[in-house]
Structures are given as C-alpha cells and as structure tokens.
Amino acid sequence: MAAEHPPRRGLLRWLLLSAALAACGDGELTVIVISLDTTRPDHLSAFDCDRPTTPNLERLAREGTRFDQARSTSSWTLPSHMSLFTGLPPGVHDVNIDFQVLDRSRRTLGEVFKDGGFKTHGIFSGPYVHGHYGFARGFDYYERGTQDPMLFDLTAGQRSTQAGLREHRSHTEVTSGMVVDRALALLRNSTASRNLLFLHFFDPHYDYKAPRRLARQFCDPAYVGPITGEGLTRQGLVHAGMPEADRRQLIDLYDAELAWVDENIGRLLEYLRQDDRLERTLIVVTADHGEEFLEHGRFGHRNGLSEQTLRVPLLLWGPGLGVPAGRVEQAEVSLCDVLPTLVDYAGLPPEPGIYGRSLRPLLAGGSLRPQPVAAALCFFPAQPQGHYVLHRSVVLDGLKVVSRVNVQWSPQDERNLSGPVLPGTETLAVYDLRNDPLETTDLSTSTDAHVVPRVKAALSAYEAEHARQREVLAQYTPKGAEDGSHIDMGLYEMIQAMGYAQGPGDDAGP
C-alpha cells in the first residue's frame, strides 16, 4: 500500500509516487535481491560451468534473463555492496575503505523502497554489510543471519579485545541456512502487500566449510593434502607454485560452497511456490565480487582489479512482470544498474541522483547506449607513508583501462580521501578483454594501426567517466552520518592489525 503520509523528500516525491503506484495498480509485489559474496560466474552452472554447482539458479536463468558481461564496482565487499545499495560508483558514494560510513546525502535501496510503500527486510551474514556502514537505512528489519556477533555489535571496549576473534568467526561460521530461515520467517509474518527482501550469503567467502556431503560430491576422493578449507590465508597454504592437486582441491571446496548456497536459495524458491507468490515476485541474483585462484599468482580478492574479481553474475527473474525467459544479454553492465532497474520494475518514480541506469529497455527488446563500467580500489600502506594507492578501471567495448596512482593522505585527514594526486605516480594500462581475458598484454604503447584508434577511444572514455564522477560528486552536499562520520583511530589500528587496511603493494597487477 502507498504510505499514508508524504515521504520526507516532500510533496513532489509524494505526487510522483502516487502516480506511479496508480499506474501499476498498487498490487502485490515481492522484490528479492540476493547477493552472493565472492562469487565468480564461471563457477556457476547457471552461467555454463560444466559442474552442477547451482541447479536452482539454472532454473532462474532458464526462466529469466542472464547478463554475461556484468561487473562489480570494486574487488571487495564494502564499496561494491554500497554501489548495489545506492546505484553509485565508489568515486561518488565515497565509501572506499573500512572506516568510512555512507553520508546521509546518498539514498539507499532501503530508503527508496520504504518511501515507495514497501515493507523492507534485510538479512546479512558478512561483516562488511553490517548496518553500521549505512546499509540498514530505510529497512524495517535489517538483521544478522549469523549466530555470533560481529565487530560492530560490540561495545567500543569489547572491540579492542575481540576484533581478531570476530574476524575469525565471520570466516568460519556456516550461515546460509540461517539466512534463509530468517527470510522465510519475515515473509510469513509480513502482512504487507509490497515487500522488499535483501539477502546476503557470505558462505562462498573463504574459509570453505560446506556440508561434507557436498564436499564429497565436488572433491577428489583420492586427494591427500593440507587443503581442508580452513585457515587458507592465515597458514600460508595457498600461494603461487602450490601443487596443482592442492589448487584443484581449493577450487573444489569453493564449488561445494556455491552448491550449498544454491541449495538454500532453492528452499526460498520452494516457499514462494507453495505460497503462490511467484507470479508476483521479482528476483535479482548478483555478487559483490569474484575471486582469484592464482591466475595472477594471487589467491582471494581486494588485491587488484582483475577480471577474475570484477566479473559477477547477474540474473533477473520475474515472469509475471514481463522479464523475458532464456534471454542472455551481452551488454556491459554494472552493479550500479541494479537499483534503477528494480525501481523501474517496481513502478516507483525514477530516483534522482542515481548514477546507474535501468536495464529494463534491454529486456523489452530495445537497446542502451554503451556506457563505461567503472571500478575502484584503495590500498593503504601498512605504515602511514603520507599517501594511499588508488586503483581504477573502466571497461567499454571489450577494452579495459586500468590505472594506479598515489594520493596524498594521512589518518589525521579523517574521512577526506580527496587529497591531491602525487605527481609522477600514475601508471596506465589497456587490455583487450575479448582476446586477452587474463590481461597479460598492455596495449597502451601499441603502434598497430588497428589497435591505436581503439586504445585512444578507451583512454578518452576513461577520462570522460572520471570527469563525470567528479561532476556528480560535486553536486552532493554532505549531511554527515550518525555512525562513524569520522575515523575511529582505534578501529583504524585494529583494522591494520587484522591486515585489512592495506593491499599487497604497488605490484597488485590488473
């Protein structure tokens, strides 16, 4: 039902909302946004992986639309989820490192749908999707789908002594079942006709602890070695040059985690079927980032902007809303496009200030003008050195520009990450992703007559994209944040001690 009183943005928004709801009949609708942490599309059978990892997502792909060229806006959880929630790239939402919190001037998924008359529910299972960062704004319920508390569930005094324990438990607790159990309870108990449900599944993130029956299904029974799925980063078990049998075991355990998450998503779909909700449901499935399995000599993510960490799955399912079945889209799209697409299908008025764009015209058989897909990543040195390292990338028409530059900064600058670029520190590379998916050959200095015009066009698109981001960012007037509007230096030191406030250095590849 529409809200009984005008939303806080004023009379104009209220009138637009009323007109939109009248146009779509203000009928029943359930919008479900599923975020799979650390999930590569090439490991999903729904995206043509030859292993049966995700049969339930396969069904959604058969009955909905699959985007094969979707990319995240960063290679780690916090900034990429913030793009999912705001429709803004990291350079505009300005939440790029562990101690930042979303400014009140940026509206979120929860706020947009709450103002649109939806009952809003969210369940998260990883520490960087905690409500502390601003994700809970606009949600009637925004809850942990875990048994153990996270860092920001503790008092300031407890954080200083339990930070390491909380970080360890977030990686080892198995949570997908709890996430779906809570989701089903929220749906059963909601009396609203229009519901938004956000679900975050952290289990694909290492450590890998899927049920043994699934591990047996995907792993080599003859394997004998040190890779059990636990302690992968702390014990130095995964490294360049590791035995191929160990690397294969690592991937097998990862695939078993994906199957475990898919199994629980299947429970959600079965409930929707039994409750006769499917015809009035819109489902989006995506991920925050992917994972490297030593393709560049590294394991994990948050270590560069390689395609293995930026490519993400994107499925849209809604037969009752006209989402076409069996469609495979090759357009280059971004996580920033998810929110405006949901707003469009839900019949809500366009949200001013959203950077992304609705993908609905593509699904209706039309087209969209090609647009650069941008990503960014900040690396902070282990010891303050007066700067941080900013990595940025832009993909357009199969070409990818990757840059790296040092930006002046110190912890005393608090939230300000907009210091001057240090002269002489910028590097640029250009890759042809269609012919060089591992980004091994830099084309930026090529003299090939067929290559040079494409490289110039890619570099021009890179400059135009970041000029646009600066222009949009300048339009926001900061309003502050109720939590963490400045750096908590004690928290900064804890994050450093846990290894999160730094990257591998200036050699962090694509």
Buried (B, 14 or more C-beta within 10 A) or exposed (E): EBBEEBBEBEEEBBEBBBEBBEEEEBEEBBBBBBBBBBBBBEBBBBBEBEBEBBEBBBBBBEBBBBBBBBBBBBBBBBBBBBBBBBBBBBBBBBBBBBBBBBBBBBBBBBBBBBBBBBBBBBBBBBBBBBBBBBBBBBBBBBBBBBEBBBBBBBEEEBBEEBBEEBBBBBBBBBBBBBBBBBBBEBBEEBEBBBBBBBBBBBBBBBBBBBBEEBBEBBBEEEEEBEBBBBBBEEEEBBEEEBEEBBBBBBBBBBBBBBBBBBBBBBBBBEBBEEEEBBEBBBBBBBBBBBBBBBBBEBBBBBBBBBBBBBBBBBBBBBBEBEBBEEBEBEBBBBBBBBBBBBBBBBBBBEBEBBBBBBBBEBBEEEEBEEBBBBBBBBBBBEEBEEBBBBBBBBBBBBBBBBBBBBBBBEBEEBBEBEBEEEEEBEEBBBBBBEEBBEBEEBBBEBEEEEBEEBBEEBBEBBEEBBEBBEEBBEEBEEEEBEBBBEBBEEBBBBBBEBEBBBBEEEEBBB
